[in-house]
């Protein structure tokens, strides 16, 4: 009997895209259900009653929440192909550390650039965002991917932010190519993978989406 896999998400979400990349890496077919976050479905509310957020993966009727927990679940269940987490305990811990860094630092700081109306907060966010990217670029070093020769856990956590880079640059008035050229080279390398290019949203559509939200919030 085939696995029944359903992904609840919304198309601009870099967190939902992570799950899409992981599923594609494993060659898994699944049903995608677009959520309206202003009118959340009963299925989303029932499968994630604590946070009521996307993404949610439903595997044979069992829900899993939080994007990187879902990615780790996918890697554990379908471990026959394209391993994402290293087998070495230390390397695995390091991968979890950097994925957590992306979630706790890059995402929160990035919000200041796009959604902030205060000049000082916006400028601080811009500087902190670039510094975060530089930390990640140093961790990447000269490796093809964060885990070494193979695309892995940290790559999944960060690469989905790349389709938002154009929006961050536009509202932050900076160039990631100028600030972190190795990171942009890594992004292009990741986009050569079908699992990534087929799962990420179009950067210009992301910018249009962000512009619409800003107008609705009275920011522009």
N, C-alpha and C positions, 0 to 999 in steps of 0.2 A: 504494500500500500504506500502510495507516494505521500511525502510530507505535505501538509497544508500550511503554507506560509503567507501571512498577510502583514503588510506594513502600513501603519497609519502615520501619515506625515503631512507636511505642506510643502509645496514645491520650492520656496526660497530658503528653506531651513537647511543650514549647513550640517545640523545634527541628523536630520533625516537622510541627507545625502550620504553621510558616513555609513549608514546601514545599507543603503543601496550599493555603495562601493564594495562593502564586505560581502554582500550576497552575490554580487557579480564576480568577485574574486573566486568565490567557491563554485561558480557556475550554477547557481540555484535559481529556479523559476519561482515567482511569487506574485501575489495580487497586491497591487498598490491602491490605497484608498486615500484620496485627497481630503484633508480636514479643513473646515472653515473655523479658524480659531476664535472668531467672534460669535460663532454659533456651533459649539462643539457637539459632536454626535454622541448619542447615548452609548455607542460602542466604545468611544474614547474614554468617556467618563466612567464607564464600568470596568474597563481594562486598566485604567490608571487612575483609580479613585483618590490616591494620595496627592499627586502633583497636578493631575488633569492636564498633562502636557504631552506633546509629541516629541520624539517618535515613540511608537509602541510597536513591537514585533509580536505577532500572535503565531505561535508555532503549535500546530495540532491542538488549538483551543487554549493554549497556555500563554498568557501575556508576559512580556519582559519589557521593562522601561529603562530609560537613560541610555543615550546613544553608545557610549563606550562599553557599558555593561552588556548591551546588545551585541556589539561587535565581538566582545570576548566570548559571549555565549555562542555566537555563530562559529567562531574559531574552534571552540571546544567540541561542539556537536558534529560539525563537518570538518574533521581534522585530517581527512584523507588528501586534501588538496590545498595548495597555497597557504601554508601556515602564516599567521599574522604575528603571533607572539613567539618570542624565542623560547627554546626549551631550557636554557640556562637560567637558574633562579635569579641571579644578579642582573643579567641582561633583561629579563622579564620585568624585574622591579624598576629598572631604569626606564623601560618603555612606558610603564604605567605612570611613572613620575612625569615624563614629558607630555604625555597625553593629558594628564591632570593639569599641568602647567598651561596648556593651550586652553582648557576649559575655564580655569580659575583666573587667568591673567588676560590672555589675548581677547577672549570674548567680551569680558566685562569692560576692558579698556576701550575696545573697538566701539562699544555703544556710545561712549562719550563723543567720539568723532562724528557719528552719524546723527545721533538723536539729541545732542546737547544744544541748548540755545545760548549758553553763557560763554563769552569769549575766552575767559581765563580757563574754565574747565575744559573747553574744546582744545585749547592750545596744550594744556597739560596732558590731555588724552592722546593727542598726536605724538608728543615726545615719548610718552610711556609706551605707546603702541610700537613705535619704531624700535625702542630699546628691547621690547619683547621679541620682535622679529630678529634683532641682532643676536639675542641669546640663543634663539632657535637656529640661526644660521651658524653660530659657533659650534653648537651641538652637532649639526649636520657635517660640518667640516668639508673634507674632500670626498666623502662617501657618496655613492650614487643615491642611496636612500638612508633614512635615519637609522635603520637597523643594520646597514651594511650593504651587501650586494643585492638583497631582496626587499621588495616593497613589503611594508609591514604595519604594525599597530600604530606607531606614531605618524607614519605617512597618512594613514586613513584619518587620523584625528585632525590633521592640519590641512590636508589637500583640499578639503571642501570649503575652507575659508578662502581659497584662491579665487573662486568665482565672485567673491565679495571684494577682492583687492581693488578693482576698478572703482567701486563705490567709496571705499575708504580713501583712496587717493584723491578722488574728485572732491569729497567734502573736507578732507584733511589738507589738501593742497601740497602733496608731497609725492615722490616717486619711489616705489618699492624697488624698482630696477636699479635706481641710483643708490639707494641706501643698502640694499641687500641683494646684490646681483646673483650670488650663489643660490639664494632661496628661489629666485625667479627661474634660474636654470633647472633647479630641482622640480619646480612646478611644471615646467614644459616637459621634463622627463616623465613625470607622473601622467601627464595628459596624453602621452603616447600609448598608454595602456587603455585598452577598450573598456575595462572595468571602471576606470576613472572618467574618461571622456563621455561615456554614455550615461553616467550618473550625476554629473554636475550640471547645474543650471547655467544658462547663458549669462555672462557678466553684464551685458547691456540690459537684459530683462530684469536682472537684480537691481541695477541702478534705477530703472523706471519704477520698480516696486518700491524701493526706498524713497524715491522722490514723492510718490503718491502718499506714502505713510507720513512723510514730513509735512506735506500740504494738509493732510487730515489733522495732524497735531498742531498745525499753525506755526511750524518752524520755518516754512518757506512759502 
